[in-house]
Amino acid sequence: NALALDSVDEYGFASPAVSAEIVFNDEPPGPVALAADGSGTGLSVALDWTGYDEQAAGADITLYRVYQATSSFTHVTGATEITSVPGGTQSVTVEGFQRNETWYFAVVAEDLAGQMESNVAAVGVTTTDTIPPADPAGISFECTDTNLVVYWTPADDVDGDLAGHGVSVTHNPAGT
């Protein structure tokens, strides 16, 4: 549908018409393809959908709803909405997990009319600690005729997952 609007004065002179096309869109935005990464500290999940084309989806995305569940789901009613981000934002980091847990996520685009596609393809991800602890500091040695004593200052256990320290000795009989 087209709409044209002009102004007419008392002498019948009309301004050039300003026109607009009225488009009725009763289709929800298309599905959002999601990538999920649970590596790092193992306590958060990074969600990314930067490949989603907002222009192709009607150029009227107002927000993205993020859903989460402990098992796979194909409809948003099978999950919990945990956050939303405004249109134009195509990534979010979700925190508060324990290491080695598996979670499922989906993101749904919502347009100006409040329309959204409720059928989803959830993506599963396991939270995994891939960051090694910091190195110990202040390493020193005390040598005697019969012993070698090693001293060090342990690294701060900022992630709460330090399991211990390893010490290895390589024997070099030539003394070099």
N, C-alpha and C positions, 0 to 999 in steps of 0.2 A: 504494500500500500504506500501511496505517496501523499504527502501533505505539503501544500503551498500556502504561504502567508504573505500578504502585502498590506501596505497602508495606503489609504485613499483620503485625500483632503476634500474640503467642501466644494472644490472646483472640478473634482473628478480626476485629478492627477494621482496616479498610482506609483508607488515605489516599485522597484524591481522585486519580484517575488523571491522569497527565501523558501527553499524547499528542503524537505527531509524525507527520507524513506523510513517507513515504519516496518520494522521486522518483528514478527511474533516468533519467539523462540520458546517452545515448550519441551525442548530436549535437554536433558541434564548433560553436563560436561562429560567427556569420555573418561575411560579408566586411566588411573595414574600408575605408571610403571615405577616401581620402587626398588632402590638398592639399600641394603642394610649391612653395617659393619660393626661387629661387636668386639673387634680386637683393640688392643691398647691396654688400659689398666684392667679391663674386664669388668668394669663397674658401670659402663655406659654403652649406648648403642647410637651410632650415627646413621640417620636416615637421609636419603638423598633422592630427589626426583627431578634433577635439573634438565633431564631430557623431555620433560612434559612441555608441550607447546600450548601456552595459554591463548595465543591468537587463534590457533586452529580449534581450540575448545570454546570459541565464541567471544573471546576477548573481554569477558566479563566475570572472571574468577574473583570472588571476594575473599575467600579463605580456603584453607585446606584443613580438613579434620584428620587427626592421627588416631588410629585404633590399635589396640594391643590385646593379646590373649596368650594363654599358656599352651594352646593347641591351635592347629591350623583352622581357618574359618573362611567362608566364601560369601558371607553377608555380614554387614556391620552389626546386626543384632547378636552375632556370635562373639562379639568383642566389646571392650570398654574404650570409649573415647577418652584419651589421656591428655590431649592438648589440641590446640588449633593455632595456625599461623596465617597471617594475612596473605592475600594473593600477591604474587611477585616473589614471595619467599619460598624457596624450593629445597630447603634442608632444615633439619632440626636434630639436636642431640638430646636423647632421653637418658636420664640418670637414675640412680638408686637401685641398681641391680647387684646381685652377688655373682661371683665368678662361676663359670661353667654352667650357666643356666641357659635354656633355650626358650626363646620368646618368638611370637609371630606378630607382624605389623602389617598394616595397610594404611594408605593415605587416600582420601576422597576429596575431589575438588567440588566446591560449591559455588554457584553463580549468583548474580544479583537477585534473581527470582527465588533463591533458596533451593534451587534444584540440585540434586546430586545423585550419582549412581551408587546404589547401596550394595550391589553385587561387586565383590572384590576378589583379587588374587593375593592372599596374604603371603608375606615373605618371612621365612624362618631364619633366625640367627642365634648363634651361641656366643655368650659373652666369654671372651678369652683374654687372659693376661699375656701379652706379648712383649712387655717392657721389662728388661732385666733390672735387678736392683743396682743401686749406685756402687761404685768400687769402694772398698775400705780405704782408709787414709792412714797416714803416719806409720807406715810399715818400717819396723826396725828389727835388727837381729842381735842376739847375744851369743857369741861362740865361746865354747870351753873345749877342753880336751875330749870330753865325752858327749857333749850335748850341743844342740843348736836350738835356741829358743827364739820364737818369732812373736813379735808384738804388733798389734794394729788397733786402730780405732774403727769399730764397725760403722758401716753406713747407716744413716737414719732409715728406719723401716717405714717410709711415708705411705706405702700402699698396704701395710699390714700383712705382707705375705713372704717376708724373708724367712727361709727355711734353715739357713746356716751358712757357714763359710767353708770353702774348700782350700786345702793347702796341698801343694804337690812339690816334690823335690826331685831334681834330676841329678844323678850321680855322674860326675866327670872325673875319672881316676887320674887323668893327666894333670888335673889342677889348673886348667886354663879356663 
